[in-house]
Amino acid sequence: MEPATAAGESPDPPPSPPPEEPSPEDTYSSSASARAAQAPAPEPPAAREVAAAMQAVERDAAAIAESYASLFASLRVALSNVTSTSAENIECLGDVVGRLQESALEASSKGNKYINSCLRLNEEMRGMESLAMQLFYGRMLIH
């Protein structure tokens, strides 16, 4: 016989105690430990890989910032050119309108003088018409 039997123990294992209701904490910890046993935890990336990735992101961000700065500088120059051109055009347009107004006033004044001269001439010609008739009839009487 085996030594356990000789000591008076039975070869069967002792009965297990009745199952108790598991508490929520036990359920959580047992499911967490089951998940940990099933999937190994991902290894953290090496410090060098993180540093290299951060440097790449930093370089890309600097390149993008430089690109935006160049774009904004170009836009600023273009806007400045357009604004100065527009200001020059508006100033030129103002000069042209002023000169046109002066010319129109001068032409209107000369036109009024011409019309007044024509009206005076017309009045004088009416007087001449009667004189011409007198001369015409007087000449006919002489001949």
C-alpha angles and dihedrals in degrees: 000000000000122000094248091057092048091055089057099258121132120240092234117091117250116266115266119246117258114275115261125213107266116238118236089251091055091048092050094046093045093049091046091050089047091053091047090052093048101047120033114230113258113256114246112249116259117263091243092055091050091048091048092050091048091050091050091050090047092050091049091048091050091049091049091048091050090049091051091047090053092047093050091047090052091048091048091052092046092049091047091051092048092046094049091045090049091048091049091047092049091049090049091047090051090052092048093048091048092050091045090052091050091049092047091051091048092048091047091051092049090046091052090050090051092049091049090049090051092050091050091047090050090053091048091048091055088059090047092051092063090046090050090052091050091050093046094050091041093053092049090054092054094054 
